[in-house]
Amino acid sequence: MQKIQQFLKAPYYFQWLILFFVLHGYNEFFGLIKISSLALLIVQLSAVAWVLFFICRKLYRDAHKAALFVTVLFFCYLFFGAFQDGLAAKPSLFYWSLFRTLIPVLAFICLVTFAGLFFLKRKPVRLTSFLSLLFVTLTLFDAVTVLWRTATTKNKKPLVAIGPLTPIADTVARPDVYLILLDEYMGTAALQEYYHYNNATFESFLKQQGFYVCAQPKSNYAFTVFSMSSLLNMRYHDSTIVGRNNGFTYTNLAALINHSAVSEYFKKFNYSIYNYSPFDFAGIDASSPFSIEPHDIELITRGMLYTRLSRRIIFGEPQDNLNVGILSGWLNKKVAASHENQMKSVLASAGKKSPAFTYLHLLMPHKPFLYDSTGKVQDTYRAVDGKRILGTDKLYLQYLVYVNKRIMRFVEQLQSATKGRAVIMVMSDHGYRDANSTGKDFRFINFNAVYLPNRDYHLWYDSVSNVNQFPLLFNTLFGQQIPLKKDSTCY
């Protein structure tokens, strides 16, 4: 008992706070974070915390005061996202969730704590014992939960809903297949209605290249992880997949993308698989360094102050009258380079391991809106200053026109590299979610075009939705009889 009391009185509870933060995040997204990434994060956070602790101990000449300040500082930093989300969820407290409000408030708390501890005459020993007990208890609870889930979770892939296959004759062609996913690309009909923009140049180009362009396609879901897991599993989601909390839902949807029915079909057809997407897919790690969807350790760090602020800057959000365009431009160059590297990698791998299925997911024309229609870097902050909806709308359309030109060039290069013998699908996961100045919902109006080397489009139809994309492809190419789902929109 005496040893326990001595242990609790040791002013090192900031280390338990770090362990609790990391383990709790791992517990929430169990199975999606590498142990090596987890360990590295613990080491990085701990190293900074201990350096600050030793510095503060010299300043205060007391370890208890130093531990208290480091704990307050790290608590504000690590749980910034939790504070922000909690405040934003309540309309009456939304103002306090803004960066311009929340950051100064937390900074003030840290400064008051730092200064106040110099005037504190008594050592906060009792507070040390209490905080040690609290953080140790929380850490042990999450540690036990992780161990229990590790021991009871069978090391099996999620059950994939894949029906019986119709045998394929050796004489049936197995062309390479490319899925080019343009994130948040608004469908042609919506572009015409919302922007009065005629997308005929892009569509005409694709038709001239032999594509079938769907006139009225739609997505089934308005959010990427929901849409992609549905598309790649040829199914709608039910309550066993979506429910309980965000961590539970995301874990299930990410697992469905990684171990999808589509990848299983292609494997059974003896296809190699390439992944150039922000998701783990078919057991292949994500390859896109910048994405709207967090991956691996980002699932934990996304709530930290630095990550929240940097992602906000990257995606070109107005910083409450604070123009950080210079920093945003530097970060956006990395995003643009990532797009180009993805497309170069696809072209470099063309035809190397045929037949192959390639999943290329580009964060285009989704935020950040990197370029205008001519390829010039856009001044995001000036465009949205004081007119957020109209400014964002203008940026989106300008970037979409640029994306059209870039994708046309890429399609030409890909068809040349594959000699026109590969299937190419150019489509979007959902429409433009911020198109709301008219009050009409355009989120589900997406884009869908497919190129088949044999031009056999007799099964395809203009109003196809994403859930039926691969059933149509497999039925057309390989003579399968996968039943189609009703084309519906969900959420």
Secondary structure as UniProt FT lines:
FT   HELIX           2..9
FT   HELIX           13..28
FT   TURN            29..31
FT   HELIX           35..60
FT   HELIX           63..78
FT   HELIX           80..88
FT   HELIX           91..97
FT   HELIX           99..119
FT   HELIX           125..152
FT   TURN            170..171
FT   STRAND          177..182
FT   TURN            183..184
FT   HELIX           188..190
FT   HELIX           191..195
FT   HELIX           200..208
FT   TURN            209..210
FT   STRAND          212..213
FT   HELIX           224..231
FT   TURN            232..234
FT   TURN            239..241
FT   HELIX           246..258
FT   HELIX           261..268
FT   TURN            269..270
FT   STRAND          272..276
FT   TURN            282..283
FT   TURN            296..297
FT   HELIX           298..301
FT   TURN            302..303
FT   HELIX           305..314
FT   TURN            315..316
FT   TURN            320..321
FT   HELIX           325..349
FT   TURN            350..352
FT   STRAND          356..362
FT   TURN            373..374
FT   HELIX           380..384
FT   TURN            385..386
FT   HELIX           388..417
FT   TURN            418..420
FT   STRAND          423..427
FT   TURN            433..434
FT   TURN            437..438
FT   TURN            443..444
FT   STRAND          448..451
FT   TURN            453..454
FT   TURN            458..459
FT   TURN            462..463
FT   HELIX           466..468
FT   HELIX           469..478
//
